[in-house]
Amino acid sequence: MRFQIDDRLVHAQQGVGRVVKLEMKQFGEGTTQEYYEIAITTGTIWVPVEGSSSGLRKITAKGDLDRYRVLLRGRPTPLPPDHKDRFQILAERLKESSFQVICEVVRDLIAFSWNKPLNESSSTLLRRTHQLLCAEWAAAEGQPLSKATHEVDTLLLEGKKTYGIKPREGDIF
C-alpha cells in the first residue's frame, strides 16, 4: 500500500503519525531510495517506501470502533502463567500489528493482571500497547488522548465486571 502526503497512519513501533513528505534519501553508505517522512509525537521518522507495508498501516476507521468496543468488553483469551511463554505468544501476535490484535493483547493482559500481578516485561508490554491503542483510538475518533484513554479504560472495566471480577480499589483499567 502506498501512502500519500497528509495520510494519517500507524507505525508498528513508533505509533500514530502523519506523512509529511516523500523524499529520496541516502542513509550511510547505502543506495538512494524513496522514504516517507512521518511526523510522530516524539519527532520525525523516515521509513522506506519499498518494503514498508509491514510496519505501516492506515489508522482504523471511526466507523469500525464499535466492533472494537465490543472486543474490549468481551471475554479475554486466557494466557499462559509462565511469563516467557506469555511474552512469546503476545510478541508473535503483535507482529501482525493490526488494531484488532492490539485491542486483544491489551484486553488479555489486563485480564491476566486481575488474578496475578504482571512481571516487568509484561507490564512494559501492556503499557506500550495500551498507549498505542489509546493514541490510535483518539486519532480515529478525532478526540483528545485523555478522552480516548478514559473510554478504553471504561470498556475494559465493563469487561471485568461482566466476567465476575470486581474491580479493586485503585484499578486504572
Residue pairs with C-beta under 8 A, 6 or more apart in sequence:
1 53
1 56
1 57
1 58
2 49
3 9
3 19
3 36
3 56
3 58
4 19
5 19
5 20
5 21
5 22
6 18
6 19
7 18
7 19
7 58
8 16
8 17
8 18
8 58
8 59
8 139
9 16
9 17
9 18
9 19
9 38
9 56
9 57
9 58
9 59
10 16
10 17
10 56
10 57
10 58
10 59
10 97
10 99
10 132
10 136
11 17
11 38
11 40
11 45
11 47
11 55
11 56
12 54
12 55
12 56
12 57
12 94
12 97
13 55
14 38
14 40
14 42
14 45
15 40
15 41
15 131
15 132
15 135
15 136
16 40
16 41
16 59
16 132
16 135
16 136
16 138
16 139
17 38
17 39
17 40
17 41
17 45
18 38
18 39
19 36
19 37
19 38
20 37
20 38
20 39
20 44
21 36
21 37
22 34
22 35
22 36
22 37
22 49
23 34
23 35
23 37
24 32
24 33
24 34
24 35
25 32
25 33
25 34
25 35
25 46
26 32
26 33
27 46
33 48
33 49
33 50
34 48
34 49
34 50
35 46
35 47
35 48
35 49
36 46
36 47
36 48
36 49
36 52
36 56
37 44
37 45
37 46
38 44
38 45
38 46
38 47
38 56
41 135
47 55
47 56
54 97
55 97
57 97
57 98
59 136
59 139
59 140
60 68
60 99
60 136
60 140
61 140
62 140
62 141
62 142
64 99
64 140
65 137
65 140
65 141
68 99
68 100
68 103
68 137
69 155
71 100
71 103
71 104
71 107
72 103
72 106
72 107
72 152
72 155
72 156
72 159
73 155
73 156
73 158
73 159
73 162
74 107
74 159
75 159
75 163
76 107
76 108
76 110
76 111
76 112
76 159
76 163
77 104
77 108
78 108
78 112
79 86
79 89
79 90
79 108
79 109
79 112
80 86
80 89
81 116
83 119
83 121
83 122
86 112
86 122
87 121
87 122
87 125
90 105
90 108
90 109
90 122
90 125
91 125
93 101
93 104
93 105
94 101
94 102
94 105
94 129
99 133
99 136
102 129
102 132
102 133
102 136
103 133
105 125
105 129
106 126
106 129
106 130
106 133
106 152
106 156
107 156
107 159
109 118
109 122
109 125
109 126
109 129
110 126
110 156
110 160
110 173
111 159
111 160
111 163
112 118
112 122
113 122
113 126
113 173
114 160
114 165
115 165
118 126
130 152
130 173
133 152
134 145
134 148
134 149
134 152
135 145
135 148
137 148
137 149
137 151
137 152
138 144
138 145
138 147
138 148
138 149
141 147
141 148
153 172
153 173
156 173
157 167
157 171
157 173
160 166
160 167
160 171
160 173
161 167
